[in-house]
Structure formats: C-alpha cells, structure tokens
Amino acid sequence: MPTCEHCEAHVSERFARVFADERGLIHACPNCSANAGIAEVAKERAHDA
C-alpha cells in the first residue's frame, strides 16, 4: 500500500495514482496538506502533461 513520504500514513491506490510524482512518491497525504494545496498540484500536473 502506498504511503505518505512526510508522515508515513497509508494512502489509497487511487490517491497515489492521482497525486504521486513521476517516481511514484506521495509527498503529502490529506492529513499533511490542505485539500486546496493538493488540488493545485493536480492542476499543475494536468497542465504540464
């Protein structure tokens, strides 16, 4: 199961597919980051793709 690099909490496979970086690392789970921040990263990655 994927884990947050910051706090080592488990995250779902679905969360990992959306928010992992190109190496598959999750740098912030919902507990470590505001949902708005996660959404901004997702928009940025979608734009860059």
N, C-alpha and C positions, 0 to 999 in steps of 0.2 A: 504494500500500500504506500502511495507517495506521502512524503512528509514535508512540512514547512522547514526551510533551512534556518529560519530565525528561532523558532520555539520548539521545533521537532514534533509538533502536533500532526496527527494524521489528517489528510485531506482526501476527498473522493477522487476517483479516477477522472470523473467528469470535470472537476475543478482543475485538476492537473492538466488535462487536455487544453483547457482554455487559458490558464494563467502561467503555465510553465514557460521558462525561457527556452532558447534553442538547444540547450544542453539537457532539458527536462527538469530543471531545478525550480522549485517554488520558493520565491524569496519572501513572500508574505501571505499568510493564510488570513481568513476573515477575522480571526482573533487578533492578529498583529497589525492589521491595516484597516483603515476606514473603507467601507464599500465604495465610496466615491473614488478613492485612490486606485482601487482595483479596476474600476470601470475606466478610468483614464488610461491605465496601462493597456487594457484590452483594446481601446480605441486606437491608441498609438500603434500597437502591433498590427491591427487590421489595416490601418492606413499604409504601413510600411510593406505589407505583403503584396 
